[in-house]
Amino acid sequence: MYKGKRVLAVITARGGSKGLPGKNIKPLLGKPLIVWTIEKALESIFLDRIIVSTDSDEIAAVAKEHGAEVPFKRPKRLSGDRVGSYDVVAHAIGYLSRRGDVFDYLALLEPTSPLRKKGDIDRAITKLIDNEKKADSLVSFGQVTLEHPAVIKKVSSKGYMVPYVKNPEKATGRQGYSPAYFPYGVIYLTKISAFYKYQSFYQPRTIPYFVERWQCYEVDDIYDLMVIENILSYRKDDVE
């Protein structure tokens, strides 16, 4: 709780994954991937409850073993790879509220984004709640470095390389482009009332929580896992 506001953390982790089967419990420096997120959530002083939403008995067992709650098994209808975060998280909020446990804010913590600094979660919570009169949600952003929208291309129907965006910004060198940002799963945070209203974390009054360059990686395949393992080894003091 922060300033009288109750904050729920939901860690979403389905069992199926096409890019890297079983990725949410793949070993990462001796710990299952999801455990890195659970441990950071447990370090928070402002999260009131930490739950894992999963359709996997194996993931549920790992989550419980490491201190997270798994109050339900995610319904099959919410377990496909085409199901969006809104439906999964709304189900979790609804499940708890029907049992009398009501919250003001929701934090979505993705286990595929384990590169959180000490205190990231609580800094994000204080930033949003301190600005509650002018902001309804917060998303962790990392600055795009190599894949800037102005230089991204696509192949036209005639087979030619063309700009991905119309009238791309022109600059000499990537440092000359105006900053662009990509959302990473370090934290998504929202007032629950606004989450229901907009059915998204991206709302008219969404503010950024900026993360560092080394935090801008997510686990989608084995190559991501290899890169993140090396980053965690190198930035161990920032993470642990």
N, C-alpha and C positions, 0 to 999 in steps of 0.2 A: 504494500500500500504506500502511496505517495500523495501527500496533501489530501488525505481522506478518500482517494480514488483507488478502487480495487482493480488489480491488473491480472488478467489471465494469460498464461503462455500456452500456446498450442504448438506442438512439434509434430509435423505431418510426415509420415514415413510409410508409404505403401510397400508391399512386398515385391511387386512386379517392377522390373526395369529392363528395357530393351538394350540400352546403351551399355550398361554394366550390371548384369544380373546380381541381385542380392546386395546392391551397393550400400544400402543404409547400414548394414552390419559388416561391411568389408573391413578387415583390419587396417588401421592407420596408426602407425607408430605404436603398435601393441594394444590399441583399443579399437573396438568397433566404431565405425564412422559416427553413428548417432550419439555415442557417448560423449564426444567432444561438445556437442550442443547441449546435452543434458547437464553436463558438469558446469558449463557457463551459466545456464539457467539457474542451477542450484546456488551459484555464487551470488546471484542477485539478491539485494535486500528489499526490492520493491515489488517483485513478483509474488502474488498471493497464492497462486496454484499453478503447477506445471503438469500438463497432461500430454500424452502421446496419442495421436490418432493413427491407428494402423489396422490393416486387414490381415496382418501376419502374426501368427502365434510365436514365431521365432523372434521377431522384432519386439513383440510385447514382453517376452521373457527377458530379453536383454535390457529393455527400458526399465522394467521393474527392478531388476537386479542392481541397476545403477541409480536408483532413487527417484525415478519419474513415476507418475501415476498412469495407469492405463484403465480408465473406468469403463470402457466399452470396447467392443471389436467393431471396427468400421464396417458398415453395411456393404455388401457386394456391389450395389448400384453406385457406390462412391469410390470404387477401387480401380476403375479403368484408367488408362493413360490419357483419356480425353476429358476426364473430370477436372473442373477448375478448382482453384483454391477456395473460392467463395463458398461453394456448396459443401466442401469438406469442413471448413472452419465453422460455417453457420450450423452445421449438424452438431459439432462439438459444443458450441455455445448453447444451442437449444437443449441438448441433452442435460447439461448442467443446470440451466435455468428451470427446467421442468422439475428438478429435484431441489429447488430452492436456493441454488448457489448462483448469485447474480453478480456481474462485474460491470465496471464502467469502461474499462479499456481492454483491448485485446492485442497481444503480441504474437505474431507468427514467426517462429524460428525454424528455418529450414536446415535439416541435418546435412544437406549437401553443400552448405556454406560454413565450414568449421573454422574459418580464419577470423575469429573474434578476439579483439584485444580485451584485456582485463577491464571491466567496467563499461564496455560498450552498451550492454543492455540497459543498465541503470542511467547512463548518460542520455540515451535515447528517450527513456521514459521521462526523465526530468525535463528534457528539452520540449517534448510535446505538451506535457501537463502544465509546465510554466507558461506556455503559449496557448493555453486552451481557449482563450477568447478570440484568437485569430487563426487557429489551425485545428484541423480535425484528424489529420493522419500524418504519418511520417514514414519515409522509405529510405533505406540505406542506399546511397549512391556512390559509385566509384567513377572517377573520370576516365573516359575512353582515351586511350593513347594511340594504339596502332590502327584500330578499325574505326576511324572517324567517319561519320555519315557522308562527309564531303568527298571522301576518296573511295567509298564502297561502290562496286560496279555490279551489273547484272548482264545477262546475255539476252539480247532482243530476239523477237520471233524470227528475224532474218539471220540470226547467228552472229551478230556483232556485239562487241562490248560497249555498253552505254552506262551513264551514271545511274545509280540506284535511285537517287532523289532528283527531282526536277530542279534545274538551276542551282547546282551545288555551289557552295561558297568556294572562292578561289583564294589560295595563299601559296607562298613559297615556303615549303617545309611544313610538316605537321604542327609545329609549334605556333604557326600563324593562324590556325583555325580557332574560332571561338570555342570555348569549352563545351564538350558534350558529355553526358553522363549515362551510365547504365545501372539499372537497379540490381543489387545483389542481395542474397538472402540472409545477410547478417541479422537484419531485423525489419519486419513490417509491423507498424504499430498504428492503432486507430481507436477512436471513440467507437464503442460498439453501436451506438445509435446511428452514427454516420456510416458505419460499415453496412448496416442493414439498408440504409437509405440509398446508397450508391452501389451496393453490391460489389465493392472493389476497395482496394487500398489506395487506388489512384483517384483522388477526389479533387474538387475545385480548390480546397484549402489544404493541400498536401505540402509539407515542408521536408527538406532533405536532411539526412544524417550522413555526413561525408565519411567514407572509409578510405584508408590509405591504399596506395598502389598494390602492395603485397597482399591485400585482402580481397582483391578483385578476381577471385577464382571460385568456380563451383564444380562439384564432381558430377560429370555426366558420363565420362568414360574412363578407361584405365589410365589414359595419358594425363587427365586432370588429377587423378589420384596420385600419380607419381610426382607431378609438379607440386601439389599441395603437401605431400609428405616431406619434400625437400624444404619448402618454405617453413613448415612447422618446425623442422629441425633447426633452421637458421634463425627463426624469430621466437625461439622457445621462451625467452624471458618476457616477451610481450604477451604471450598467450597464456602461459601457466602462472 
